[in-house]
Amino acid sequence: MKKITGLLIVLCSVLTLQAQDIKSVFIALPDSLSPLLTKVNREDFGDFLASGMKAEVKNRFGRSAEMVKMTTDYLLLEPTESSRVEMKLLPLSDSVKVMCVVHTYLGPLEDSKVDFYTTDWKRLDAADFLTLPAEDDFYAVPATESLADSLAGLKKYADMYLLKASLSEKDAVIRFDYMTPSYMEKEKAGQLKQFLKEQPLCYEWKNGKFVKRIACKKYRKSVRAT
């Protein structure tokens, strides 16, 4: 009986935590996952936004950090001048949610890392929720053998795979932009452009995974232009 009661208490506490909005979960972020921002910093962000003020604080190193946007299930944070963090609460069921966190390093080239956590910040295996697009997914199939040879030659200059991820504020969608051409020599990047698909790649959250590829043009980017 004691074991059953204990299990019910643990289950109720977990469900209560998972019912929280993103503000509560963000404030509870462990220091180990928030090396630049204190709990007071994280609390201040929400207070400033609620008051209609610019949500800007000083991080642990005395540099400016800004919370750009926060809703019940999405936030956009710039902890430093050269980094951006997006978080999105995503449903696994009616009562259980996971947190998707995208860290993007802004300069001089943009590149992202996507992680997943429980709402009490236990790291999850990202492969259970998302298969990142392969580099070739951004390329159209060459129409002729000659074009295929040209593409193969240009790909030798695209020797570093850079992938920028961004979360939709309003929809359960993650968008991927191919950033490799941005570091290539301008002439080669221009030649490569003809082989790239016109739209970035987007995945929609369904049945607990980002699995369905959809047209990105339906969704506005959440992040600010850089």
C-alpha positions as CSV (number, residue, x, y, z in Angstrom):
1,M,0.0,0.0,0.0
2,K,2.8,2.4,0.8
3,K,4.5,1.6,-2.5
4,I,1.2,2.4,-4.3
5,T,0.7,5.6,-2.4
6,G,4.3,6.7,-3.1
7,L,3.9,5.9,-6.8
8,L,0.8,8.1,-7.0
9,I,2.5,11.0,-5.3
10,V,5.4,10.8,-7.7
11,L,3.0,10.5,-10.7
12,C,1.0,13.5,-9.5
13,S,4.1,15.6,-9.0
14,V,5.4,14.8,-12.5
15,L,2.0,15.6,-14.1
16,T,1.8,18.9,-12.2
17,L,5.3,19.9,-13.4
18,Q,4.5,18.9,-16.9
19,A,1.3,21.1,-16.8
20,Q,3.4,24.2,-16.2
21,D,3.9,26.8,-19.0
22,I,7.2,27.5,-20.5
23,K,7.9,30.4,-18.1
24,S,7.8,28.1,-15.0
25,V,9.9,25.4,-16.7
26,F,12.5,28.0,-17.8
27,I,12.8,29.5,-14.4
28,A,13.4,26.0,-13.0
29,L,16.3,25.5,-15.5
30,P,19.3,24.0,-13.5
31,D,22.5,26.1,-13.2
32,S,24.3,23.3,-15.0
33,L,22.3,24.1,-18.1
34,S,22.3,27.8,-17.6
35,P,25.9,28.8,-17.1
36,L,25.4,32.4,-18.1
37,L,22.1,33.2,-16.4
38,T,21.1,33.0,-12.8
39,K,17.6,32.0,-11.5
40,V,17.1,35.7,-10.6
41,N,17.9,36.6,-14.3
42,R,15.4,34.1,-15.5
43,E,12.7,35.4,-13.2
44,D,13.4,39.0,-14.2
45,F,12.9,38.2,-17.9
46,G,9.3,37.2,-17.2
47,D,8.6,40.1,-14.9
48,F,9.9,42.6,-17.5
49,L,7.9,41.2,-20.3
50,A,4.8,41.1,-18.2
51,S,5.3,44.8,-17.5
52,G,5.7,45.7,-21.2
53,M,9.4,46.5,-20.6
54,K,12.4,45.5,-22.6
55,A,13.5,42.2,-21.0
56,E,17.2,42.8,-20.7
57,V,19.5,41.7,-17.9
58,K,23.3,41.4,-17.2
59,N,24.5,37.8,-17.4
60,R,27.1,36.3,-15.1
61,F,29.9,38.0,-17.0
62,G,28.3,41.4,-17.0
63,R,27.2,41.3,-20.6
64,S,23.7,42.0,-21.8
65,A,21.2,39.2,-22.3
66,E,17.7,39.7,-23.7
67,M,14.5,37.7,-23.7
68,V,13.0,38.7,-27.0
69,K,9.7,36.8,-26.8
70,M,7.8,34.5,-24.5
71,T,4.4,32.8,-24.8
72,T,2.9,29.9,-23.0
73,D,4.9,27.4,-25.0
74,Y,7.7,29.3,-26.8
75,L,10.5,31.6,-25.9
76,L,13.3,33.3,-27.8
77,L,16.4,34.3,-25.8
78,E,19.7,36.0,-26.7
79,P,22.0,35.2,-23.8
80,T,25.0,36.8,-25.6
81,E,25.6,38.9,-28.7
82,S,26.8,35.8,-30.5
83,S,24.2,33.2,-29.5
84,R,20.4,32.6,-29.7
85,V,18.3,30.1,-27.8
86,E,14.8,29.0,-28.7
87,M,12.6,26.7,-26.6
88,K,9.3,25.1,-27.4
89,L,7.0,22.9,-25.2
90,L,5.7,20.0,-27.4
91,P,3.1,17.5,-26.4
92,L,3.7,13.7,-26.1
93,S,0.2,13.2,-24.8
94,D,-2.6,15.2,-23.2
95,S,-0.6,15.5,-20.0
96,V,3.1,14.9,-20.9
97,K,5.3,17.4,-22.7
98,V,8.9,17.6,-23.8
99,M,11.1,20.7,-24.2
100,C,12.8,21.2,-27.6
101,V,15.8,23.6,-27.2
102,V,17.7,25.0,-30.2
103,H,21.0,26.7,-29.6
104,T,22.3,28.7,-32.5
105,Y,25.8,30.2,-32.7
106,L,25.6,33.4,-34.7
107,G,29.0,34.4,-35.8
108,P,30.7,34.6,-38.1
109,L,28.6,31.6,-39.4
110,E,25.3,30.4,-38.1
111,D,25.1,26.8,-36.9
112,S,22.6,25.1,-34.6
113,K,22.3,22.3,-32.1
114,V,18.9,20.7,-31.2
115,D,18.3,19.1,-27.8
116,F,15.3,17.6,-26.0
117,Y,14.5,17.5,-22.3
118,T,11.7,16.5,-20.0
119,T,10.0,19.4,-18.2
120,D,12.2,18.8,-15.2
121,W,15.3,19.1,-17.4
122,K,16.4,15.5,-17.8
123,R,18.1,15.1,-21.1
124,L,16.4,12.9,-23.7
125,D,17.9,11.2,-26.7
126,A,17.3,13.6,-29.6
127,A,17.2,10.8,-32.1
128,D,13.9,9.6,-30.6
129,F,12.3,12.9,-31.6
130,L,14.1,14.1,-34.7
131,T,16.2,12.9,-37.6
132,L,18.2,15.8,-38.8
133,P,18.1,16.5,-42.6
134,A,21.1,15.2,-44.5
135,E,23.1,17.7,-46.6
136,D,21.9,16.2,-49.8
137,D,18.3,16.9,-48.8
138,F,18.9,20.5,-49.7
139,Y,19.9,19.7,-53.2
140,A,17.7,19.2,-56.2
141,V,18.5,16.2,-58.4
142,P,20.6,17.4,-61.4
143,A,18.7,17.0,-64.7
144,T,21.7,15.8,-66.7
145,E,24.9,13.9,-66.2
146,S,26.9,17.0,-67.1
147,L,25.1,19.0,-64.3
148,A,25.7,16.1,-61.9
149,D,29.5,16.3,-62.7
150,S,29.4,20.1,-62.1
151,L,27.6,19.7,-58.8
152,A,30.2,17.1,-57.7
153,G,33.0,19.5,-58.4
154,L,31.3,22.3,-56.5
155,K,30.6,20.1,-53.5
156,K,34.4,19.9,-53.0
157,Y,34.2,23.5,-51.9
158,A,31.3,22.8,-49.6
159,D,33.3,20.7,-47.1
160,M,31.7,21.9,-43.9
161,Y,28.0,21.1,-43.2
162,L,26.4,24.1,-41.5
163,L,22.7,23.8,-40.5
164,K,20.6,26.5,-38.9
165,A,17.5,25.4,-37.0
166,S,14.6,27.7,-35.9
167,L,11.4,26.9,-34.1
168,S,8.0,28.4,-35.0
169,E,6.4,30.6,-32.3
170,K,2.9,29.6,-33.3
171,D,3.1,26.2,-34.8
172,A,4.8,22.9,-33.8
173,V,7.3,23.2,-36.6
174,I,11.1,23.2,-36.8
175,R,12.8,24.8,-39.8
176,F,16.2,24.1,-41.2
177,D,18.3,26.4,-43.4
178,Y,21.4,25.2,-45.2
179,M,24.1,27.7,-44.3
180,T,27.2,26.1,-45.9
181,P,27.2,28.4,-49.0
182,S,27.5,31.4,-46.6
183,Y,31.2,30.5,-45.9
184,M,32.2,29.6,-49.4
185,E,33.9,31.9,-51.8
186,K,31.3,34.1,-53.4
187,E,31.7,32.9,-57.0
188,K,31.5,29.2,-56.0
189,A,28.5,29.9,-53.8
190,G,26.7,31.5,-56.7
191,Q,27.4,28.6,-58.9
192,L,26.1,26.2,-56.2
193,K,22.9,28.1,-55.8
194,Q,21.4,26.7,-59.0
195,F,21.5,23.2,-57.5
196,L,19.8,24.1,-54.2
197,K,16.1,23.7,-53.5
198,E,14.2,27.0,-53.3
199,Q,12.7,26.4,-49.9
200,P,14.3,25.5,-46.6
201,L,13.2,22.2,-45.0
202,C,10.5,22.1,-42.3
203,Y,9.3,19.3,-40.1
204,E,6.0,19.2,-38.2
205,W,5.5,17.7,-34.8
206,K,3.2,14.7,-35.1
207,N,2.7,11.7,-32.7
208,G,5.6,12.7,-30.5
209,K,8.2,13.3,-33.3
210,F,9.3,15.8,-35.9
211,V,8.6,13.6,-38.9
212,K,6.5,15.2,-41.6
213,R,8.2,17.5,-44.0
214,I,6.1,20.4,-45.1
215,A,6.3,23.6,-47.1
216,C,8.3,26.2,-45.1
217,K,6.6,29.1,-46.9
218,K,3.5,28.5,-44.8
219,Y,5.4,29.5,-41.6
220,R,6.9,32.8,-40.7
221,K,10.3,32.7,-39.1
222,S,10.2,33.4,-35.4
223,V,13.7,34.7,-34.9
224,R,14.8,38.2,-35.7
225,A,16.8,38.9,-38.8
226,T,20.6,38.7,-38.3
